[in-house]
C-alpha cells in the first residue's frame, strides 16, 4: 500500500488515479472525474451503476441538484457533515447521490482536491466494507494507486435517502436514521 499525504493524494486524483481513504463510516475508494472508469473496474461493478459524490460542504453538495426539496435541507442540516447520502434530481438530468463527510482526512482531501470526489466503499461489489485500511482486501490495495492514513470509521455505511422525482425513499437505514425517524422529519 503506497501511503501518501493529502496534498499528494489530491494531485494524484487530478491525474485520474484512484485512492483508498478513511471516512467516518467505512474505508472509501475515491476518484475524481478522470478516474471514474478505473474506480468501477477496481470495485468490480458496472460503470453504469451510479457512484456517490463526496462534497466539502452542504452548499457544494446541494448545488449539484436541479432543485432542493425542503426535506433535503432538513436532513442536511441535521446529519451533515456525517453519514448520510442524499439522492437528488441532478442539474443535468438523472440523479446524483451526494454526501458531506465528517472525517478530517477526507475533508482535507476534498479541500485540497478542489472538487467533489466519487466515492464507494473499498471492497469488491457485494462484499463487506472495510472499517480500517488494514482490512482492505489485498486485491483492492494492489489495484489502487495510493492510500491516505487516518483513524478508522465506525464501520456502518451511510444512510441513503432518495428524494428524486418528488419521492421520499429510505434506500439504506442506519442506527441514526431509519424509517420511523425519517417519517418524523
C-alpha positions as CSV (number, residue, x, y, z in Angstrom):
1,X,0.0,0.0,0.0
2,X,1.6,3.3,-1.1
3,X,0.8,5.8,1.7
4,X,0.8,9.5,0.7
5,X,0.0,12.8,2.4
6,X,-3.2,14.6,1.5
7,X,-1.6,17.1,-0.9
8,X,0.0,14.4,-3.0
9,X,-3.2,12.4,-3.0
10,X,-5.2,15.4,-4.3
11,X,-2.6,15.7,-7.2
12,X,-2.9,12.0,-8.0
13,X,-6.7,12.3,-8.1
14,X,-6.5,15.2,-10.6
15,X,-4.3,13.0,-12.7
16,X,-7.0,10.3,-12.8
17,X,-5.7,8.0,-10.2
18,X,-7.7,6.1,-7.6
19,X,-7.1,6.1,-3.9
20,X,-8.1,4.5,-0.6
21,X,-9.1,6.9,2.2
22,X,-10.7,6.6,5.6
23,X,-14.1,8.1,6.3
24,X,-16.2,8.3,9.4
25,X,-18.2,5.3,8.1
26,X,-16.0,2.8,6.2
27,X,-12.9,3.0,4.1
28,X,-13.6,4.6,0.8
29,X,-12.3,4.1,-2.7
30,X,-12.2,7.6,-4.3
31,X,-11.6,9.1,-7.7
32,X,-12.0,12.4,-9.5
33,X,-13.9,12.7,-12.8
34,X,-10.9,11.3,-14.8
35,X,-10.6,8.2,-12.6
36,X,-14.2,7.0,-12.8
37,X,-13.6,4.1,-15.2
38,X,-10.8,2.7,-13.1
39,X,-12.8,3.2,-9.9
40,X,-15.6,1.0,-11.4
41,X,-13.1,-1.5,-12.6
42,X,-11.4,-1.8,-9.2
43,X,-14.7,-2.1,-7.5
44,X,-15.8,-4.8,-9.9
45,X,-19.1,-3.1,-10.8
46,X,-20.8,-1.8,-13.9
47,X,-19.7,1.7,-14.9
48,X,-23.4,2.4,-15.4
49,X,-24.1,2.0,-11.7
50,X,-24.1,5.4,-10.0
51,X,-21.4,6.3,-7.6
52,X,-22.0,9.0,-4.9
53,X,-20.1,12.2,-4.7
54,X,-18.3,13.4,-1.5
55,X,-18.6,17.2,-1.2
56,X,-16.8,19.6,1.1
57,X,-19.9,21.4,2.2
58,X,-23.7,21.2,2.1
59,X,-23.8,24.2,-0.2
60,X,-21.5,22.4,-2.7
61,X,-23.5,19.2,-2.5
62,X,-26.9,20.8,-2.9
63,X,-25.6,23.0,-5.7
64,X,-25.5,19.8,-7.8
65,X,-29.2,19.4,-7.6
66,X,-31.8,20.8,-10.0
67,X,-33.9,21.8,-7.1
68,X,-33.6,21.1,-3.4
69,X,-36.6,19.7,-1.5
70,X,-37.3,21.1,1.9
71,X,-36.7,17.7,3.4
72,X,-33.2,17.6,1.9
73,X,-32.4,20.9,3.7
74,X,-33.7,19.5,7.0
75,X,-31.7,16.3,6.5
76,X,-28.5,18.1,5.5
77,X,-28.9,20.5,8.5
78,X,-29.3,17.6,10.9
79,X,-26.9,15.0,9.5
80,X,-24.1,16.8,7.6
81,X,-21.3,16.6,7.9
82,X,-21.9,13.0,8.5
83,X,-23.1,9.6,7.3
84,X,-26.0,10.5,5.1
85,X,-26.2,10.2,1.3
86,X,-29.0,12.1,-0.4
87,X,-30.1,11.1,-3.9
88,X,-31.5,14.2,-5.7
89,X,-32.5,15.2,-9.2
90,X,-29.3,16.3,-10.9
91,X,-28.9,19.7,-12.7
92,X,-28.0,17.9,-15.9
93,X,-30.8,15.3,-15.8
94,X,-30.8,11.9,-14.0
95,X,-30.0,11.8,-10.3
96,X,-26.9,12.5,-8.2
97,X,-26.0,11.0,-4.8
98,X,-24.2,13.4,-2.5
99,X,-22.6,13.3,0.9
100,X,-20.7,15.7,3.1
101,X,-18.3,13.5,5.2
102,X,-17.2,14.2,8.7
103,X,-13.7,12.8,8.8
104,X,-10.7,15.1,9.0
105,X,-8.6,13.3,6.4
106,X,-11.3,13.1,3.7
107,X,-12.4,16.6,4.4
108,X,-8.8,17.9,4.0
109,X,-8.5,15.8,0.8
110,X,-11.7,17.4,-0.6
111,X,-10.4,20.9,0.1
112,X,-7.0,20.1,-1.4
113,X,-8.5,18.5,-4.5
114,X,-10.9,21.4,-5.0
115,X,-13.8,19.4,-6.4
116,X,-16.2,16.7,-5.3
117,X,-14.9,13.1,-5.3
118,X,-16.6,10.0,-6.5
119,X,-16.6,7.5,-3.6
120,X,-17.7,4.0,-2.8
121,X,-16.6,1.5,-0.2
122,X,-13.1,0.0,-0.7
123,X,-14.3,-3.6,-1.3
124,X,-15.4,-5.7,-4.2
125,X,-19.0,-5.2,-5.1
126,X,-21.2,-7.4,-2.9
127,X,-18.6,-8.0,-0.2
128,X,-18.3,-6.5,3.3
129,X,-17.0,-2.9,3.5
130,X,-13.7,-2.5,5.5
131,X,-13.7,-0.2,8.6
132,X,-9.9,0.4,8.6
133,X,-7.1,0.5,6.0
134,X,-5.7,-2.8,7.3
135,X,-9.0,-4.5,6.5
136,X,-9.0,-3.6,2.8
137,X,-8.7,-6.7,0.6
138,X,-5.2,-7.1,-0.9
139,X,-6.5,-7.2,-4.4
140,X,-8.1,-3.7,-4.0
141,X,-4.8,-2.5,-2.4
142,X,-2.8,-3.7,-5.4
143,X,-5.1,-2.0,-7.9
144,X,-5.4,1.3,-6.1
145,X,-2.7,3.9,-6.8
146,X,-2.3,5.2,-3.2
147,X,-3.8,5.3,0.3
148,X,-4.1,8.1,2.9
149,X,-3.8,7.2,6.6
150,X,-6.3,8.2,9.2
151,X,-8.4,7.0,12.0
152,X,-10.9,4.2,11.1
153,X,-14.6,4.9,10.9
154,X,-17.4,3.4,12.7
155,X,-17.9,0.6,10.3
156,X,-21.5,1.3,9.3
157,X,-22.1,2.7,5.8
158,X,-24.1,5.9,5.4
159,X,-27.8,6.1,5.4
160,X,-29.2,6.7,1.8
161,X,-32.4,8.7,1.3
162,X,-33.7,9.1,-2.3
163,X,-35.6,12.4,-2.7
164,X,-35.5,12.3,-6.5
165,X,-38.7,12.7,-8.6
166,X,-40.6,14.1,-5.7
167,X,-40.4,10.8,-3.7
168,X,-39.1,10.0,-0.3
169,X,-37.5,6.6,0.0
170,X,-35.0,5.3,2.5
171,X,-32.7,3.1,0.5
172,X,-30.4,2.2,3.3
173,X,-31.1,2.7,7.0
174,X,-28.6,3.1,9.8
175,X,-28.8,3.3,13.6
176,X,-29.2,7.1,13.4
177,X,-31.7,7.2,10.6
178,X,-34.5,4.6,10.0
179,X,-38.0,4.8,8.5
180,X,-39.5,5.9,11.8
181,X,-37.0,8.7,12.3
182,X,-37.3,9.8,8.7
183,X,-41.1,10.0,8.9
184,X,-40.8,12.4,11.9
185,X,-38.7,14.9,9.9
